[in-house]
Amino acid sequence: MTLHISRILHAGYVFDCEGTRIAFDTIFENPFSRNCHAFPPVRFEREQIRRLRFDAVFISHFHDDHCSLDSLDLLERTTPIHIYCQFDELFAMVRALGFVDVHPLTIDLPVRIGAITVTPRVAMDPDVDSMFQVEAAGVKVLNVVDSWIDPDTLPALAAHGPWDMVLWPFQTMREIEVLSPSRATPAPAHLPEEWIDQLRALKPRYVVPSSCQFLQEEWSWYNRSFFPVSYRQFAQEVEAALPDVRVVRMNPSVSFRLEPGALAPAAPLDWVVPVGEQDVDYAYNPDALPPATGEIARRFPALSDAQRAFVEAWCDGGMLDKYRGMELPEDSYFETPRLWRLSVFDHEGVETRRHYRVQGDSIEAAAFDAAPLAWTTEIPLAKLYAGLALGESLTSMYMRINDTRFDAAIEAELATAELVDDPLIRCLFNDAFGAYQAAQLRRLKDLE
């Protein structure tokens, strides 16, 4: 028996053994998650995908770059769907899409599908995601997806080794640093030391740099500042530290035959079509200067009058109601009265400023000179609308926080403040679940 492993895109894989074919984190879109563009670039043969028959699909968690209803919509509705998720709403949405065989996954409870056994393993944040142990044809594969391994759970994973292959999330994306670029420090020059220690404990024969195969829009400054690790650096550092390990790059569509004593190329997926150069790499530039938010906003189309009115009404009313209904985090920067400025930039780069007095769970509109300015948030109007109406995630909204200098007293207090304490972030994302998938479902149902 032989296990075939094929890369779809990002965290998506197909495992095939003795007539059993299963898929993980199926994304058949480019771009996906609204502005994640496949890197290296590919296109998908949608009609071929519609004819595919998987024995099961496994989804590691609910994030929209792993669970997309637009992608699931291409699959046969009798396909068993196994999802690790703590929220019943996601299962209800997948069933509403028409799938009739939908199951929650339980940590450490194996699921056997024909010749392949899949066991969910605990991830760093068990409230959000999972990892997968895959066994078939006498080999073991650990799919870490894009989680991290908790040091307390590493011995248990190591005990299941040695692993024939580990699919490792190799990119340390700077999701928080790009929110306030003038305050961010450059990324470390080397891979995190715990990665080497953990891989050494897992003792894999092969490591695949996984769970990051995208860039933002072609013009985006994120492409030089968001992705600090290159494929080349990852391979060099891992193989130098672990001489018995071979790093294997798998671009989209690439397939391998994995056996107990060998790894060999196999026929690629014919429904994932490479476009142009495939051996591309990330190029991090710590000195890259981000454009002003107004310049970024001009990249996006104008909203309709109704859409603009919707956002303005939310900024003047709905956001305030949302904020007042949330519980302030412990030791919040906003326990003390603060003057917050929200700047929204339209498609012409024109800025509209609103000021608010924020204290604890209280928020009110305020004059710009009501107190010393203590917090700033900037965002393109189109992206704010997308966050409200389309479930867009924070990592693609081009939000900019405190990217200025305040008076000395405020600067001293900001030193211990958390960027995610930002009032707009909290109002958009706190206690929000599945907004992206819910928006997809509404649109797909409207097309029926």
N, C-alpha and C positions, 0 to 999 in steps of 0.2 A: 504494500500500500504506500501511496505517496500523498502528501499534503501540498496542494497548490495554494499559494498566497498571492493575491493580486491587489494592487493599490488602485482605489477609485480616485480619491482626492482628499487632502487634508487628513482627517481621521477615518476615512472610509476605506474599507477593505472587503475583499471577497475571499472566503476560505472554501476550498473545494477538495473533497476526499471521497473516493469510491462512490461517486454519484450523488453525494450530499453537498449541497451548495448553500452557504449562509453568507450574510453580509453584515457589516458593522457600520454604524453611523453613516447611513447612506445619504450622500449629498450628490445630486445629479444636476447641479446648477453652476453656471459661471456668468456673472458673479453670484455669490451666495451671501447670505446675511446682509443684503442690500449693497455693500460696497467692498466685499472681499473678492478680489480677482485672482483666479487660479495662477499660481506661480510654481512651476512653469505653466504656460498657458495651454488650455485644452478646450475642446468643445465636446458635447455629449450628443450621441445619436439617440434622440428621445424615442423614436418609434421602435428601435431595437430594444431599448430599456423596457418599453411597454410589453414586449414579448418575453422578457426574462421571467423565469420562475425560480424564486429562491425558496428553499425549504424553511428558512426563518430569517428574520432581520433582528439584530440586537442593537439597541440604542443605549449608550452609556449614560446620558444625562440630557436635560431638557434645553440646554443652550442652543440657539438657533443655527449655529454652525455644525451641529450634530443631529438635531432633530428638526427637519424642515418638512412641513406638510406639502409644499410644492413638489418636493422630491418624492415623498411617499405617494403622492397622487399618481405617479407614473406606474406604480406597482399593482399587481393583481390583488384584489381585495381579500382573497382567501389566504394570503401570505400571513403566517404567524408573526406577530410583532411582539418582541420582548423588550421592555423598557425599564431602566432603573430610574425611578422618580418617586418622590415623597408626596406628590400632589395628584389627587384624583382628577383634577381638571384636564391634565394632559391626556390621560387615558380616555376621558370622555371626548376630547377633540379628535383623537385618532379614530375612535369608533364612529363619531359623527361624520368623518371622512368616508366611512363605509367599510372599514376593516372589522372583521367579525371574530378574529382570533387574537386578542390583545391581552398580554400578560405582564404583571409586575415582576421584576426580578428581585431576588432576595440574596443578600450577601452570603457567600459560602454555600449556597444551595445550587448544585450542578443542574444544568439543563442539557439533556442528551438529544441531539438531533441527528439521527442516522449514525454516521461514522464519526461524528464530531461531538465533543463534550465541551460546553462553555460554563465556566464557573465565575460568577461575579465576585470580585475581591474588593475589600474596603479601600477607599481612596482617602486622601488627606482631609477632604470635607465630605463626610458621608451623607450630609443633608442635601448635597448637590449631585455628586457624580460617583462613578464606580470605575474599576478596572476590570479587565477580562483575562482569565486564564483559559487558554484554548488547547485542547488535547486531541490529537488524531494521528493515526499512522505511526504511533510510537514516538511522537515528538510533542514538546510543550512550548507554547508561545505565550508570553506575557504581553498583553496589549495595555500599556499604561494610559492610553488615550491622551488627554491633556491635563491629567491630574499630577499631583506629586505624591511621593510615597512617604507616609508618616513613619518616622524612625521607630515608633513603637510597633508598627506592623511589619517592618522589614524582616525580622527574623522568621516570621511565618511564611512570607513569600520566598525567602532564601531556602527554607526547608523543603519547598516544592521543587527546588532546582536540583541540579543545574538546568538552566533554561537553554533550549535550542535557539530561540530567538526572542529578543525583547524589542517591542515597538515603543520607542522612547520619545517623549515630548521635548524636542531639543531646543526650542526657541524661548528665550526669556523675554517675552514681550513687555514693553514698557508702557503698560496701559495707564498707569497713574502718572508717570513722569511727563507724558505728553500733554497732560491737562494743565501743567504749570511749567512750561519749558525753561523759563528764565530762572526758576528755582531748583531745577533738577540737576543732579550730579551725573557725570558720564557713567555709562554702564561699565561694570568691571571688565578688565581685559581678558579674563579667563573664565572658563566654565565654573559653575558652583562646585566647590570641593565635595559637597555631599553627593553630587551626581556620580563622581568617580567612586566614592566609597560605596554607594548603593549598587552600582553596576558590578563592582568587585564582589559584593556579597551575593548578588544574583548569579554570577558566573555564566553569563550567556556565551554562546558560540558566535552569534551574530546580533548586531544591534542596528536597527533601522531608525534613522532620524525621522520622527513622525509628528503628526498633529500640528504641522504648520506648513501649508502650501498655498499661501496667498500673499498678495500685496494689496494696498489700498488703490484708489484711482491713480492713473498714470501721473497726474500732476501733484499728487499728495506729498507733502513734506514728511508725513509719517513713514514713507518708504525708506527714508534715510535715518529715522530717529526711533522707530517703533520696534525694529527687528535687529538686535545687536549681535546675534550669533549666526555665523555662516555655516553652510554645509561643510566647507573645507576646514574651518576651525574645529568643528565638532569632531570630524573624523581624525584629524591630527592629534587632538588632545586625548581623545578616548583611546586610540590605538597606541599612543605613546605611553599612557599610564597602564593600559591593559593589553600587553602584547599578544595574549592568546585570543583576543576579541577582534573580529572583523566587522567594520562598519560598512553597511550595505545601503546605498541610496536606492530608494524606490520612487521614481517619478510616477505620475498618474498613468495608468494602464499597464505598468510594468508588472510582470509575474515571475515567480520563482517556484521551483519544486524543492520542498524542504523534506529531507530524509534524515534518519538518525546519524548518518555519517557524511552527508553531503548537501550542498546547496547548488542548484543549477538553474540557468535561465529557462523560462517557459514562454509559450505563446502569449502575447499581451491581450488584454481585454479589447475586443474590437469595437465596443460601444463607447469607449473613452478615446478620443482622437487627439493626439498631441498636435499642437499648432506652433510651428516655428521652433526656435532653439529651446532645448529642454534642460541642458546642463547649466542652467542659470544659477546665480547665487545671490544671497543678500549682501548689501553693502552699507554697513552702519557708518554714519558720520556724526560724531559727537559735537562737531562744530557747526552743523547745519542750522541755519537761522529760519525759524518758522515765519511764514507770511502773516500779516495782520488778519484778524478774524473777518474784517470787512472784505479783504481781498479774497479769502476763502469763500465767503458768502456769495460772491459774484459768480462762483462756479455752478451754483444751483439755480434751477428755474424759478420763475416767479410763482407765488401762490395765487390761487383765485381769490376774489374778494371774500367769498364765504370762508375759505380756509384761513385767510389772514384774520378775519373777524373772530373766528374760533380761537385762534392763538391769543389774540388780544384780550378776549373775554376771560380766557383761562388765566392770563398773567394778572388781570385786575380783580379776579374773583375766585375762580376754581383753585388756583394754586394756593391762595391764602387759606381757603377752607381745607384743602388737603394738608397743608402744613400744620394747621391748628389741631387736626385730628390725629397727628402722629405723636408718638412718645419720643422725647429728646434723648439721644444717647447719653450715657453717663460721661461726665467730664467734657461735655460739649463746649466748643469755643463760643457757642451762642447762648450759654447760660448767662453771660454778661450781655447787656444791651449792645447791639451792633447796628451800624448803618451798612446795609447791603445794596450794591448797585448791580442790577441786571441789565445787560446791554444786548439787544437783539438786532441783528444786521440783515437787511432784506437783500434781494437779488441784485440790487444796484450798489450794495455795500453801505447803504445809509443806516446809521445807528439810531435806535430808539432806546433811550435810557429810562429805567424806572428805579426808584429808590424805595427801600423798605426798612422799617425799624423792626429788628428781630430780637426777641429776648425769650429764652426758654421755648415754650410752645406757642408763643404769641408772635404775630406778624401783622404789621399795618403799613399801608402806603405812607411815605414820608417825603418831605422836601429834601433836595440834594444837600442842603447845608444844615440839616437837622442835627448832625453830630459829625465828628471826624469819620471819614470813610474807613471801613474796617474789613470789607470783603468785596470782591468783584467777580462777576461771572459774565462771560461773553459766549454767544452762540448764534449761528446762522438761523434766520427765521425758518427756512425750509427744513432744517434739522430739528428744530423745536417742534414743528408740526409733525414731522416723521416720528419723533419720540412719543407724541401724544396720541396720534391717530393710527400709526402703522407699527408700533412696537419696536422701533429702532433702538439698538443697544448703545450704551455709552461709548463704546470703543470706536464708533463710526460717526459720532455727532460733532466732532471738532469743537468741543466745548473748551473754553480757556478760563482758568481760575486763578485769581490773584497774580496775574502776569504783569504786575506793576510794582511800585514801591510805595509803602505807606509811611506814616510818621513813625518815629523811633519806638514809641510805646506800643503801637500796633504791631510793628515788625517783631518786637520781642515776644509778644503773645502769640503771633502766628507760628513761631518756631516749634510749638508743640501741638498745633492744630492739625486735624486730619482733613485732607482735601475732600474726601467723600462725605464730610459733614456739610458740604455745600448745600444750601437750601434747595436749589433747583434739582440737583442730583437726588436728594431725598424725596422731593415731591414727584419726580418722574419714576423712580425705581424702588423706593421702599415699599414693601408689601405688595409689589407688583409681580405677578407670575404669568408667564405664557402669553404676554401681550403680542409678541411677534407671531406666534402660531395662531392666536385668536384672530388677528387681522388677516392672516393667510386663509383661514377657514372661511371667514366672511366673504372674502373675494372669490374663493373657489366655489362656494355655494351660490354666489350671484351668477357664476358662469354656467351653472347647470340649466 
